[in-house]
Amino acid sequence: MKYTKIYFISLIFISSLLIGVFISTSSARTERGIAFESEVLSLTSVDVTINREAPSYGKADQWAVIVGISDYKVINDLSFCDDDANDWYNYFVGLGYKHIIVLGDHSSEFYQLDSIASEYNIKQTLNYVVANADEDDVISFVTSGHGSRGKVGESLICAWDYGDAENGEDGRFWDFELAAILELAVAKQIFVFIDHCFAGGFGPELMAMTNSEYVWFGAACADKGMGWDAPEFNNGLWTYYFLEFTLVDHYNSNAKTTMEEAFVYALTYFSYEFGVMVPEEYDGNLHKLFILI
């Protein structure tokens, strides 16, 4: 049986959803969203095929795919998504992750950069990890950048090549596409963290996967909400509160910290001014606590 747990904070100022930039008392925060898609989305079947090699079933491994896109190919840039990627990279290194792949952009500074975060490269990287992670392993997928959505309610990650896509893709990595890839995983745990506008729209698809009992998903906002750059923290706002403020500073990067307790703590101290950012938690198994190792 699947279980889903979602925390909400009351929304206020709903009319501000389509405003690009708000000014706070201390700094300007940039919205991590692109205008709603104007065309009607055609929900065709998702073709995701991988050639799986026989898993070794040896000592457990941890795999992380980190995406951070500040300097986009065509659409307007963001400021701190590369910082988010670097901070997650440091955190996973500290946890002892052996397999970390970082996808970013041409101009930003990354501690490690394996490839450009085009839609094609993101999919290929996730397919590679899913194909090689076995039943003892943990898969983490964290991403910071722009997000958007379609008329029928689906959310998407804007890849680096959104607006001028490469390798037969359109630069839009949809929620159902991510779910189609991760559903093939046999890993014992799958961690997903999305700091994009409309991130919460990925939750229903991830919880509908046949292996959703192994999934924990943290979203920066609801399916109609906004994520923000936070200049005062040099991070995305929710990435700062969840990762830096909570996992690193409060729990001292303790590998045994559960995502459930981290979410509650971060949400308790999370500050936002405009009511359009509503962090959400989706937990596929309420009877088992989720850790990242």
C-alpha positions in Angstrom: 0.0 0.0 0.0 1.2 3.5 -0.8 1.2 6.3 1.7 1.6 10.0 1.0 2.3 12.7 3.6 2.1 16.3 2.6 2.6 19.4 4.8 1.0 22.7 3.7 1.3 26.3 4.8 -1.7 28.5 4.1 -1.3 30.4 0.8 -1.8 34.2 0.8 -1.4 36.7 -2.0 -2.3 34.1 -4.7 -2.4 36.8 -7.3 1.3 37.2 -7.0 2.0 33.8 -8.6 2.8 35.3 -12.0 5.0 38.1 -10.8 8.6 37.6 -11.7 10.5 39.4 -9.0 9.5 40.5 -5.4 11.5 42.9 -3.3 12.0 42.1 0.3 13.3 44.5 3.0 16.9 43.2 2.6 17.3 41.9 -0.9 15.7 41.1 -4.3 14.6 37.5 -4.7 14.3 36.1 -8.2 11.5 33.7 -9.0 12.7 30.3 -10.3 9.8 29.9 -12.7 9.1 30.4 -16.4 5.6 31.6 -17.7 3.0 28.9 -18.0 3.1 26.8 -21.2 0.7 28.2 -23.8 0.1 25.0 -25.8 -2.0 22.1 -24.8 0.2 19.3 -23.6 0.0 16.0 -25.5 0.3 13.2 -23.1 1.9 10.5 -25.3 3.6 7.5 -23.8 7.0 7.9 -22.4 9.7 5.9 -24.2 12.3 5.0 -21.5 14.3 1.9 -22.3 17.6 1.0 -20.6 20.0 -1.9 -21.0 20.4 -3.2 -17.4 23.5 -5.1 -16.6 23.2 -7.8 -13.8 23.7 -6.0 -10.5 26.6 -7.2 -8.4 24.7 -7.2 -5.1 27.9 -6.4 -3.2 28.5 -3.7 -0.6 25.8 -1.0 -0.7 26.6 2.1 -2.7 25.2 5.6 -2.8 24.5 7.4 -6.1 23.8 11.1 -6.5 22.7 13.1 -9.6 23.0 16.8 -8.9 21.6 19.4 -11.3 22.2 23.1 -10.9 21.5 25.6 -13.7 22.2 29.3 -13.2 23.3 30.3 -16.7 20.7 29.1 -19.2 21.3 28.7 -22.9 18.3 31.0 -23.9 15.9 31.9 -21.1 16.7 34.3 -18.2 19.4 33.3 -15.8 19.3 32.6 -12.1 22.1 33.3 -9.5 22.5 30.6 -7.0 21.6 27.2 -8.5 25.3 26.4 -8.9 25.8 27.2 -5.2 23.0 24.8 -4.4 24.7 22.2 -6.5 28.0 22.8 -4.8 26.5 22.6 -1.4 24.7 19.3 -2.2 28.0 18.0 -3.6 29.8 18.8 -0.4 27.1 17.2 1.6 27.0 13.9 -0.3 30.8 13.8 -0.3 30.7 14.1 3.5 28.2 11.2 3.7 30.6 9.0 1.8 28.8 8.9 -1.6 31.0 7.1 -4.1 29.1 8.0 -7.2 28.3 11.7 -7.7 27.5 13.2 -11.1 27.0 16.9 -11.4 25.2 18.5 -14.4 25.4 22.3 -14.8 26.1 25.1 -17.2 29.0 26.6 -19.1 29.6 29.8 -17.1 29.1 29.0 -13.4 31.6 27.8 -10.9 31.2 24.1 -9.9 33.4 22.0 -7.6 32.8 19.2 -10.0 31.1 19.4 -13.4 30.6 16.2 -15.5 28.3 17.6 -18.2 25.9 20.3 -19.3 22.4 19.9 -17.9 20.6 19.5 -21.1 17.4 17.5 -21.0 19.1 14.7 -23.0 22.1 14.6 -20.6 19.9 14.6 -17.5 17.8 11.7 -18.8 20.9 9.7 -19.9 22.6 10.2 -16.5 19.5 9.1 -14.6 19.1 6.1 -16.9 22.8 5.2 -16.2 22.4 5.4 -12.5 19.1 3.4 -12.5 20.7 0.7 -14.6 23.7 0.3 -12.3 22.3 0.8 -8.8 21.3 -2.5 -7.2 18.9 -3.5 -4.4 21.3 -2.4 -1.6 21.9 1.1 -3.0 20.5 4.6 -2.5 19.8 6.9 -5.4 19.6 10.7 -4.8 18.4 13.2 -7.4 18.6 16.9 -6.5 18.0 19.8 -8.8 17.9 23.6 -8.7 16.7 25.9 -11.6 13.7 27.1 -13.4 10.4 25.2 -13.5 7.2 25.5 -15.4 3.9 23.7 -16.0 1.4 22.7 -18.6 -2.3 23.5 -18.9 -3.4 20.1 -17.7 -1.5 20.4 -14.5 1.9 18.7 -15.1 5.0 20.3 -13.8 8.4 20.3 -15.5 12.0 21.1 -14.9 13.5 23.6 -17.4 16.7 22.0 -18.6 19.7 24.1 -19.6 18.6 24.0 -23.3 14.9 25.0 -22.7 13.9 27.2 -25.6 16.7 25.8 -27.9 16.8 22.1 -27.2 19.4 19.6 -28.4 19.5 15.9 -29.3 15.9 15.6 -30.2 14.5 16.8 -26.9 12.5 20.0 -26.1 14.3 21.1 -23.0 11.3 20.3 -20.8 11.8 17.4 -18.3 8.3 16.5 -17.3 7.2 14.9 -14.0 5.9 11.8 -15.7 9.2 11.5 -17.6 11.1 11.5 -14.3 8.7 9.0 -12.8 9.0 6.7 -15.8 12.8 6.5 -15.3 12.9 6.2 -11.5 10.2 3.5 -11.6 12.7 1.2 -13.2 15.1 1.5 -10.2 15.6 -1.5 -7.8 17.5 0.7 -5.3 16.4 0.3 -1.6 15.9 4.1 -1.3 15.2 7.0 -3.8 15.6 10.6 -2.6 14.3 13.4 -4.8 14.7 17.1 -3.9 13.5 19.8 -6.4 14.1 23.5 -5.8 12.2 24.8 -8.9 8.9 26.7 -9.3 5.9 24.3 -9.4 8.0 21.5 -7.9 5.1 20.0 -6.0 3.6 18.8 -9.2 6.1 16.0 -9.3 4.7 14.5 -6.1 1.7 12.6 -7.4 3.6 11.0 -10.3 6.4 9.9 -7.9 3.9 8.5 -5.4 2.1 6.6 -8.2 5.2 4.6 -9.1 5.1 0.9 -8.3 8.2 1.4 -6.2 7.0 4.5 -4.4 7.4 2.9 -1.0 11.1 3.5 -1.4 10.8 7.2 -2.3 11.0 10.4 -0.3 10.5 13.6 -2.1 11.0 17.2 -0.9 9.6 20.0 -3.0 10.4 23.7 -2.7 6.7 24.6 -3.3 3.3 23.3 -4.3 2.3 22.5 -7.9 1.2 26.2 -8.4 3.9 27.7 -6.1 7.2 29.5 -6.5 10.8 28.8 -5.7 13.2 31.6 -5.1 16.8 32.6 -5.3 17.8 34.0 -1.9 20.8 36.4 -2.2 21.1 36.8 1.6 22.0 33.0 1.8 23.7 32.5 -1.6 21.3 29.6 -2.2 17.8 28.8 -3.3 15.6 29.7 -0.3 14.3 26.2 0.4 17.7 24.6 -0.3 19.2 26.9 2.3 16.6 26.0 5.0 16.6 22.3 4.3 20.2 21.7 3.5 22.4 24.3 5.2 20.2 25.5 8.1 18.9 22.1 9.0 21.0 19.1 7.7 24.4 20.9 8.0 24.1 23.4 10.8 21.4 21.9 13.1 22.1 18.2 12.6 25.8 18.6 12.0 25.7 16.6 8.8 24.8 13.5 10.7 24.3 10.7 8.3 21.6 9.2 10.5 19.4 12.2 10.2 16.0 11.3 8.8 14.4 13.3 6.0 11.2 13.4 7.9 12.6 15.1 11.0 14.7 17.4 8.8 11.6 18.5 6.9 9.7 19.3 10.0 12.6 21.3 11.5 13.3 23.2 8.3 9.6 24.0 7.9 9.3 25.2 11.5 12.0 27.9 11.0 11.3 28.6 7.3 10.6 32.3 6.6 8.9 33.7 3.5 7.1 36.9 2.9 4.7 36.4 0.1 2.9 33.2 0.8 3.5 31.7 -2.7 6.2 29.3 -1.5 4.8 26.2 0.2 7.3 23.5 0.8 5.9 20.0 0.6 7.0 16.5 1.6 5.9 13.3 -0.1 6.7 10.1 1.8 6.0 6.8 0.1 6.2 4.8 3.3 5.0 6.3 6.6 6.1 3.2 8.5 9.8 3.6 7.7 12.1 6.5 8.3 14.2 7.7 5.4 18.0 8.4 5.6 20.4 9.2 2.8 22.8 6.3 3.3 
